[in-house]
Amino acid sequence: MSDKTPSASLHKQAASDHEDAAKHHRKAADNHDKNKIDDAKDCSKKAMDCCNKATKNSASACHSSAA
């Protein structure tokens, strides 16, 4: 099923990006709990990358809705 509006698509992408970031944050936390520091650092980097992407897509989505 396709999105009916560009704004809907942007919001769905932003949500997906935030969900990806959350997954990486959870993995980083799990690795910290297991004292796997190097793995935690890798997951943390991935989480940060996803967060940055999510922030940009969230801004675009909200701007699109406000227009």
N, CA, C and O of each residue as an XYZ file, in Angstrom:
268
protein
N       0.843     -1.177      0.000
C       0.000      0.000      0.000
C       0.885      1.236      0.000
O       1.788      1.354      0.829
N       0.638      2.142     -0.908
C       1.470      3.333     -0.997
C       0.908      4.438     -0.103
O      -0.277      4.456      0.230
N       1.794      5.352      0.272
C       1.387      6.492      1.081
C       0.561      7.438      0.230
O       0.831      7.612     -0.958
N      -0.437      8.044      0.835
C      -1.334      8.929      0.093
C      -0.753     10.318     -0.091
O      -1.130     11.021     -1.029
N       0.151     10.728      0.777
C       0.745     12.061      0.670
C       2.251     11.981      0.903
O       2.742     11.067      1.566
N       2.969     12.945      0.350
C       4.413     12.987      0.627
C       4.699     13.151      2.122
O       5.668     12.593      2.637
N       3.853     13.918      2.813
C       4.066     14.114      4.255
C       3.967     12.785      5.003
O       4.755     12.523      5.912
N       3.013     11.957      4.628
C       2.871     10.661      5.281
C       4.134      9.829      5.088
O       4.623      9.200      6.026
N       4.647      9.831      3.888
C       5.864      9.078      3.589
C       7.041      9.580      4.423
O       7.824      8.788      4.949
N       7.155     10.889      4.538
C       8.251     11.465      5.321
C       8.134     11.089      6.796
O       9.136     10.754      7.428
N       6.932     11.139      7.344
C       6.742     10.784      8.751
C       7.033      9.303      8.979
O       7.622      8.940      9.997
N       6.630      8.454      8.052
C       6.895      7.022      8.189
C       8.391      6.734      8.126
O       8.894      5.881      8.857
N       9.094      7.441      7.261
C      10.541      7.253      7.172
C      11.212      7.715      8.456
O      12.110      7.045      8.967
N      10.785      8.849      8.977
C      11.364      9.348     10.229
C      11.114      8.354     11.355
O      12.014      8.087     12.151
N       9.912      7.806     11.432
C       9.591      6.828     12.474
C      10.476      5.587     12.337
O      10.981      5.060     13.328
N      10.652      5.140     11.126
C      11.499      3.971     10.880
C      12.940      4.238     11.309
O      13.587      3.377     11.905
N      13.433      5.427     11.006
C      14.794      5.794     11.393
C      14.940      5.819     12.916
O      15.947      5.357     13.453
N      13.934      6.358     13.610
C      13.969      6.386     15.075
C      13.933      4.963     15.645
O      14.617      4.669     16.625
N      13.141      4.089     15.035
C      13.073      2.695     15.482
C      14.423      2.001     15.287
O      14.854      1.225     16.140
N      15.085      2.281     14.166
C      16.419      1.706     13.932
C      17.404      2.191     14.998
O      18.205      1.412     15.514
N      17.336      3.469     15.316
C      18.217      4.022     16.352
C      17.959      3.331     17.685
O      18.896      2.984     18.404
N      16.690      3.136     18.009
C      16.343      2.482     19.279
C      16.905      1.066     19.349
O      17.386      0.634     20.396
N      16.843      0.351     18.234
C      17.402     -1.010     18.205
C      18.894     -0.997     18.523
O      19.381     -1.823     19.295
N      19.608     -0.064     17.926
C      21.045      0.027     18.162
C      21.351      0.464     19.597
O      22.319     -0.006     20.196
N      20.527      1.362     20.148
C      20.713      1.759     21.550
C      20.519      0.562     22.478
O      21.278      0.378     23.429
N      19.496     -0.253     22.196
C      19.254     -1.443     23.023
C      20.417     -2.422     22.933
O      20.837     -2.998     23.937
N      20.934     -2.607     21.714
C      22.081     -3.507     21.540
C      23.312     -2.971     22.278
O      24.066     -3.735     22.882
N      23.504     -1.659     22.221
C      24.638     -1.066     22.945
C      24.485     -1.309     24.444
O      25.448     -1.675     25.118
N      23.285     -1.107     24.962
C      23.042     -1.338     26.389
C      23.291     -2.793     26.761
O      23.928     -3.078     27.775
N      22.786     -3.717     25.940
C      23.010     -5.138     26.197
C      24.503     -5.470     26.214
O      24.976     -6.222     27.067
N      25.225     -4.902     25.266
C      26.665     -5.160     25.209
C      27.380     -4.580     26.430
O      28.321     -5.189     26.941
N      26.945     -3.414     26.900
C      27.519     -2.859     28.129
C      27.251     -3.801     29.299
O      28.140     -4.061     30.110
N      26.014     -4.312     29.382
C      25.667     -5.242     30.466
C      26.529     -6.496     30.433
O      26.817     -7.084     31.475
N      26.938     -6.901     29.243
C      27.776     -8.091     29.082
C      29.265     -7.757     29.100
O      30.114     -8.624     28.889
N      29.567     -6.473     29.358
C      30.943     -5.987     29.404
C      31.670     -6.169     28.075
O      32.881     -6.389     28.042
N      30.918     -6.073     26.985
C      31.496     -6.132     25.639
C      31.627     -4.689     25.136
O      30.831     -4.223     24.321
N      32.623     -4.018     25.630
C      32.767     -2.583     25.403
C      32.967     -2.236     23.930
O      32.370     -1.278     23.437
N      33.795     -2.998     23.226
C      34.024     -2.699     21.811
C      32.737     -2.855     20.997
O      32.449     -2.042     20.119
N      31.978     -3.887     21.288
C      30.706     -4.078     20.594
C      29.727     -2.955     20.947
O      28.980     -2.481     20.092
N      29.740     -2.540     22.204
C      28.873     -1.435     22.635
C      29.226     -0.155     21.893
O      28.340      0.602     21.494
N      30.516      0.085     21.709
C      30.956      1.281     20.973
C      30.470      1.234     19.528
O      30.017      2.243     18.987
N      30.565      0.063     18.906
C      30.100     -0.081     17.520
C      28.604      0.181     17.424
O      28.148      0.883     16.522
N      27.848     -0.380     18.350
C      26.395     -0.175     18.341
C      26.052      1.282     18.624
O      25.105      1.831     18.061
N      26.823      1.891     19.491
C      26.601      3.297     19.816
C      26.822      4.185     18.593
O      26.067      5.126     18.350
N      27.863      3.874     17.832
C      28.139      4.631     16.599
C      26.986      4.474     15.613
O      26.554      5.448     14.997
N      26.491      3.252     15.465
C      25.361      3.014     14.567
C      24.120      3.751     15.055
O      23.363      4.302     14.256
N      23.917      3.759     16.359
C      22.770      4.478     16.927
C      22.875      5.971     16.631
O      21.886      6.605     16.263
N      24.055      6.524     16.789
C      24.260      7.953     16.523
C      23.993      8.274     15.049
O      23.362      9.284     14.737
N      24.465      7.427     14.159
C      24.216      7.639     12.731
C      22.720      7.618     12.429
O      22.219      8.451     11.674
N      22.020      6.666     13.020
C      20.569      6.581     12.818
C      19.860      7.792     13.421
O      18.913      8.322     12.840
N      20.325      8.220     14.587
C      19.721      9.393     15.231
C      19.881     10.641     14.365
O      18.949     11.431     14.220
N      21.055     10.804     13.800
C      21.293     11.964     12.941
C      20.383     11.927     11.713
O      19.808     12.943     11.323
N      20.262     10.752     11.117
C      19.372     10.596      9.961
C      17.925     10.838     10.372
O      17.178     11.505      9.656
N      17.529     10.300     11.518
C      16.156     10.465     11.998
C      15.838     11.927     12.278
O      14.742     12.398     11.975
N      16.792     12.639     12.853
C      16.578     14.054     13.151
C      16.319     14.843     11.869
O      15.411     15.673     11.819
N      17.110     14.586     10.843
C      16.929     15.279      9.567
C      15.575     14.930      8.948
O      14.859     15.805      8.461
N      15.236     13.646      8.972
C      13.969     13.239      8.368
C      12.767     13.717      9.182
O      11.713     14.010      8.618
N      12.920     13.797     10.494
C      11.849     14.335     11.332
C      11.611     15.805     11.004
O      10.468     16.248     10.886
N      12.688     16.547     10.861
C      12.553     17.964     10.528
C      11.869     18.141      9.181
O      11.001     19.001      9.031
N      12.252     17.337      8.208
C      11.616     17.424      6.882
C      10.134     17.060      6.960
O       9.296     17.703      6.328
N       9.824     16.040      7.726
C       8.431     15.605      7.862
C       7.582     16.677      8.527
O       6.487     16.992      8.061
N       8.088     17.228      9.605
C       7.328     18.260     10.318
C       7.193     19.523      9.494
O       6.149     20.175      9.515
N       8.234     19.871      8.773
C       8.176     21.045      7.890
C       7.132     20.819      6.803
O       6.368     21.725      6.469
N       7.104     19.621      6.260
C       6.151     19.295      5.210
C       4.729     19.381      5.729
O       3.843     19.859      5.020
N       4.494     18.934      6.939
C       3.142     18.986      7.519
C       2.722     20.411      7.825
O       1.543     20.751      7.736
N       3.679     21.234      8.182
C       3.375     22.623      8.551
C       3.103     23.492      7.330
O       2.496     24.557      7.445
N       3.550     23.041      6.163
C       3.410     23.854      4.940
C       1.980     23.911      4.466
O       1.690     24.550      3.455
